[in-house]
Amino acid sequence: MARERLGVGVAMLSRGEVVITDRLHAHILCVLLEIPHVVVDTGYGKLTRFIRTWTEAAPVLRLAGSWSEGAEVARSLLRH
């Protein structure tokens, strides 16, 4: 069941050119799959703390302070 769910998640994330997410596991999969993505933290700081500790140097990662900023950042990634 876990492999099936992982496959569904990978397929979903791989459909687009850029992902915008507030989910830790989506961020981790995007890093592993080298999918450009924008992370919007939920307000608790969990994602930002994780990123600062483990994945800050990932070239496919951008952080945004809000969903509207995340959309702007994603659009700029699409233009490159």
C-alpha positions in Angstrom: 0.0 0.0 0.0 2.9 2.4 0.8 4.5 1.8 -2.6 1.2 2.4 -4.3 0.7 5.7 -2.5 4.3 6.8 -3.2 3.7 6.0 -6.9 0.5 8.1 -6.9 2.4 11.0 -5.3 5.3 10.8 -7.7 2.9 10.7 -10.6 1.0 13.7 -9.4 4.1 15.8 -8.7 5.6 14.9 -12.0 2.7 16.2 -14.1 3.5 19.9 -13.8 6.6 21.9 -14.6 6.6 23.6 -11.2 4.9 22.5 -7.9 3.7 24.9 -5.2 3.2 23.1 -1.9 2.8 23.4 1.9 3.5 19.7 2.5 6.7 18.4 3.8 6.6 15.1 1.9 5.8 16.8 -1.4 8.9 19.0 -0.8 11.1 16.0 -0.1 9.8 14.1 -3.2 10.4 17.2 -5.3 14.0 17.5 -4.1 14.6 13.8 -4.8 12.9 13.9 -8.2 14.6 17.3 -9.0 11.3 19.0 -9.7 11.3 22.8 -9.4 9.0 23.7 -6.5 7.9 26.6 -4.2 7.3 25.9 -0.6 4.8 28.0 1.4 5.1 27.4 5.1 2.0 26.7 7.1 2.7 29.3 9.8 4.0 26.8 12.3 7.5 27.1 10.9 7.9 23.3 10.5 8.8 23.4 6.8 11.1 26.3 7.1 13.0 24.7 10.0 13.3 21.4 8.0 14.5 23.2 4.9 17.0 25.3 6.8 18.4 22.2 8.5 18.4 19.7 5.6 17.5 20.9 2.1 18.3 24.6 1.9 20.9 24.2 -0.8 18.6 22.3 -3.2 18.7 24.1 -6.5 15.1 23.2 -7.3 13.7 24.8 -4.1 12.3 28.3 -3.6 10.6 29.6 -0.4 7.6 31.9 -0.4 5.9 33.8 2.5 2.4 33.4 1.1 0.4 31.6 -1.6 0.3 34.7 -3.8 4.1 35.1 -3.5 4.4 31.4 -4.3 2.4 31.9 -7.5 4.6 34.8 -8.5 7.8 32.7 -7.8 6.4 29.7 -9.7 5.6 32.0 -12.7 9.2 33.3 -12.7 10.5 29.7 -12.6 8.4 28.9 -15.7 9.9 31.7 -17.6 13.4 30.4 -17.1 
